[in-house]
Amino acid sequence: MYRLVYVSTAVDGLSDADIDHILNVSQSNNDERYITGFLAHNGRSFMQALEGERNEVEEIYDRIVNDDRHFGVTRIIGEPVGKRAFPEWSMNYHRVDNDEGSSAMVIRKDDSVDALMNPDMPRDLLYLFSKFIRMR
Protein backbone atom coordinates (compact mmCIF):
# COMPACT_ATOMS: atom_id res chain seq x y z
CA MET A 1 0.00 0.00 0.00
CA TYR A 2 1.30 3.45 -0.94
CA ARG A 3 0.14 6.98 -0.12
CA LEU A 4 0.96 10.07 -2.14
CA VAL A 5 -0.03 13.62 -1.17
CA TYR A 6 0.54 16.64 -3.39
CA VAL A 7 -0.42 20.30 -3.61
CA SER A 8 -1.09 22.42 -6.69
CA THR A 9 -2.62 25.71 -7.81
CA ALA A 10 -5.72 25.92 -10.02
CA VAL A 11 -5.52 27.89 -13.25
CA ASP A 12 -7.56 31.07 -13.54
CA GLY A 13 -11.15 30.38 -14.55
CA LEU A 14 -11.43 26.84 -13.18
CA SER A 15 -15.16 26.48 -12.61
CA ASP A 16 -17.31 24.43 -10.25
CA ALA A 17 -18.38 22.41 -13.31
CA ASP A 18 -14.70 21.63 -14.03
CA ILE A 19 -14.20 20.45 -10.45
CA ASP A 20 -17.39 18.34 -10.58
CA HIS A 21 -16.09 16.71 -13.75
CA ILE A 22 -12.72 16.00 -12.12
CA LEU A 23 -14.44 14.44 -9.10
CA ASN A 24 -16.81 12.28 -11.16
CA VAL A 25 -14.08 10.96 -13.45
CA SER A 26 -11.73 10.40 -10.49
CA GLN A 27 -14.35 8.50 -8.53
CA SER A 28 -15.17 6.24 -11.46
CA ASN A 29 -11.53 5.54 -12.32
CA ASN A 30 -10.51 5.08 -8.69
CA ASP A 31 -13.35 2.62 -8.02
CA GLU A 32 -12.02 0.38 -10.82
CA ARG A 33 -8.47 0.42 -9.41
CA TYR A 34 -9.34 0.44 -5.69
CA ILE A 35 -7.65 3.80 -5.26
CA THR A 36 -8.90 5.83 -2.31
CA GLY A 37 -8.30 9.45 -1.48
CA PHE A 38 -9.31 12.92 -0.50
CA LEU A 39 -9.19 16.23 -2.37
CA ALA A 40 -9.24 19.53 -0.49
CA HIS A 41 -9.70 22.86 -2.28
CA ASN A 42 -8.84 26.01 -0.39
CA GLY A 43 -9.43 29.09 -2.48
CA ARG A 44 -7.13 28.54 -5.42
CA SER A 45 -5.00 25.68 -4.09
CA PHE A 46 -5.55 21.94 -4.01
CA MET A 47 -4.22 19.21 -1.74
CA GLN A 48 -4.92 15.61 -2.64
CA ALA A 49 -4.10 12.25 -1.08
CA LEU A 50 -4.12 9.09 -3.19
CA GLU A 51 -3.82 5.57 -1.73
CA GLY A 52 -3.43 2.22 -3.42
CA GLU A 53 -0.88 0.04 -5.13
CA ARG A 54 2.24 2.13 -5.73
CA ASN A 55 2.44 1.64 -9.50
CA GLU A 56 -1.20 2.70 -9.95
CA VAL A 57 -0.87 5.71 -7.63
CA GLU A 58 2.28 6.81 -9.49
CA GLU A 59 0.53 6.38 -12.85
CA ILE A 60 -2.36 8.57 -11.70
CA TYR A 61 0.05 11.14 -10.30
CA ASP A 62 1.88 11.31 -13.65
CA ARG A 63 -1.44 12.15 -15.34
CA ILE A 64 -2.20 14.74 -12.65
CA VAL A 65 1.17 16.43 -13.14
CA ASN A 66 0.40 16.84 -16.85
CA ASP A 67 -3.17 18.13 -16.35
CA ASP A 68 -3.42 21.72 -17.62
CA ARG A 69 -6.17 22.68 -15.14
CA HIS A 70 -3.55 23.34 -12.48
CA PHE A 71 0.15 24.09 -12.13
CA GLY A 72 2.92 23.96 -9.55
CA VAL A 73 2.17 20.34 -8.69
CA THR A 74 4.42 19.41 -5.77
CA ARG A 75 4.62 16.02 -4.09
CA ILE A 76 4.82 16.46 -0.34
CA ILE A 77 4.40 12.84 0.77
CA GLY A 78 5.14 9.59 -1.01
CA GLU A 79 5.41 6.67 1.36
CA PRO A 80 4.52 3.02 1.89
CA VAL A 81 1.76 2.66 4.48
CA GLY A 82 0.30 -0.22 6.44
CA LYS A 83 -3.33 0.79 5.96
CA ARG A 84 -5.50 3.35 4.22
CA ALA A 85 -6.45 6.65 5.85
CA PHE A 86 -9.48 6.98 3.53
CA PRO A 87 -10.67 3.39 3.09
CA GLU A 88 -14.26 4.24 2.19
CA TRP A 89 -13.64 7.10 -0.23
CA SER A 90 -12.81 6.56 -3.88
CA MET A 91 -12.51 10.35 -3.87
CA ASN A 92 -14.04 12.69 -1.36
CA TYR A 93 -13.86 16.47 -1.61
CA HIS A 94 -13.78 19.43 0.75
CA ARG A 95 -13.90 23.07 -0.32
CA VAL A 96 -13.60 26.31 1.61
CA ASP A 97 -16.32 28.35 -0.06
CA ASN A 98 -15.91 31.99 0.78
CA ASP A 99 -13.90 34.68 2.54
CA GLU A 100 -15.57 33.97 5.87
CA GLY A 101 -14.06 30.49 5.72
CA SER A 102 -17.30 28.53 5.62
CA SER A 103 -16.94 25.09 4.11
CA ALA A 104 -18.82 22.88 1.75
CA MET A 105 -18.46 19.15 1.58
CA VAL A 106 -19.31 17.11 -1.45
CA ILE A 107 -20.28 13.77 0.02
CA ARG A 108 -19.43 10.63 -1.90
CA LYS A 109 -21.11 7.29 -1.18
CA ASP A 110 -23.37 8.72 1.54
CA ASP A 111 -20.54 9.51 3.97
CA SER A 112 -21.57 11.84 6.77
CA VAL A 113 -19.82 15.16 7.24
CA ASP A 114 -18.70 13.87 10.66
CA ALA A 115 -16.66 11.25 8.81
CA LEU A 116 -14.66 13.90 6.96
CA MET A 117 -11.56 13.22 8.99
CA ASN A 118 -11.41 9.74 10.40
CA PRO A 119 -10.03 9.92 13.96
CA ASP A 120 -8.07 6.71 13.27
CA MET A 121 -6.12 8.27 10.42
CA PRO A 122 -2.44 9.08 11.01
CA ARG A 123 -2.09 12.26 13.06
CA ASP A 124 0.44 13.81 10.67
CA LEU A 125 -1.99 13.41 7.76
CA LEU A 126 -4.89 14.74 9.82
CA TYR A 127 -2.79 17.75 10.83
CA LEU A 128 -1.63 18.36 7.26
CA PHE A 129 -5.14 18.47 5.80
CA SER A 130 -6.57 20.41 8.74
CA LYS A 131 -3.93 23.12 8.32
CA PHE A 132 -4.44 23.24 4.56
CA ILE A 133 -8.22 23.59 4.86
CA ARG A 134 -7.79 26.52 7.27
CA MET A 135 -5.23 28.35 5.09
CA ARG A 136 -6.52 31.34 3.14
N, C-alpha and C positions, 0 to 999 in steps of 0.2 A: 504494500500500500504506500502511496506517495501523495504528498500534499504540496501544492504550489500556490503561492499568494503573490499577486502583483498589483501595482497601481498604474494608472494612466490618466490622461486628460482628454476629455471629449472635445471634438472639433466644434467650432462655432456652428450653430444651427441644428445640432442634434436634437431631434424632436422626441416627444413622448411616444409617438408612433414608431420611431426608429428603435427606441429602447424596448417597447413591447415586442417588436419583431425579433430583436436579439434574444429576449427572454424566451419567446415561444420556440424559436429554432434551437436554442441551447437546451431547453428542457427536453425536447424531442430527441435530439442527438445524444444527450447525456443519458437519458433513459435506456437507449439501445446499448450503450457502452458501460453502464453502471458507474457513471461518473457522478459524483455529488459535489455540491458547492453552494456558495453564497456570493451575491454581488451587492455591494453597497455603493450608492451614488450620493455624493455630498457636493451639491452645487455643480461644479464642472468636473470633478475628479471621480474616478472609479477605484474601488478596491475589490478584487475578486479572489476567492479561494476555490481551487479545484482539487478533488480527491479521487483517486482511482489507481489503476495500474500505471506505473511510471511512463511506459512508452506511449500510452494513450493520452495521459495528461500532457506530456511534452508535445505530442502531435497537435493537440488542441491549442496549447500555448503558442506554438509556431504560427498557427492560423490567426490567433489573436494579435500577435505582434505585427502581422502584415495587414490587419484590418484598417482601412482608411477612415473609420469613424472615430478614431482616437489616436493619440500620439504620446510619446514619452513613456512607452510601456517599460516598466522597471520591475524585475523580479525581486521580491524582498524575502521570500521564503521558498525554499525547494528542499524538501527533506522526506526521508522515509518515516512513516508513522505506523504505530501498532494498530490504531483503529481510527475510524472516521469521526470528525467533529460534526459533520452534517449528514448523518446516515439516511435521513428521510427526505432530503431535498435534492432533486435532480438539478434544480437551480432556484434558489429563493432570492428575493430582491428587497432591498431597503433603500428608501430615498428620503433625504432631508428636503422638504418641499419649499420652504420659503425663508425669508430673512429672520423670522422669529424663531426658526429652528424646529418648527413642528415637523413631524415625520409621517410618512405614508409607507405602508407595507403592502406589497403585492404578495398575497398568500398563494402558495402553490400546494396542491394536494391537500387542501383543507387544514393546513397547519394553523394553530392559533397564534395570535400575536405574542402571547406569553412564551411561546416556544422559539421566539426569534433567536435568542442566544441560550443554547442548552447549557445548564449549569455544570454538566459533566465534561464540557469541552475543555481543552487545555487552556489554562489561565493566560498564557502569553498570547494565544490567538484571540481569546475573549477581550483582553486588554487592547490588542491591536485594532480590532474592528470597533470597539467602543470608542476609542480615541478618534478613529477616522470619522465615524458617524458624527461626532461632536465638533469636528473641525469645520470652520467656515472661512 
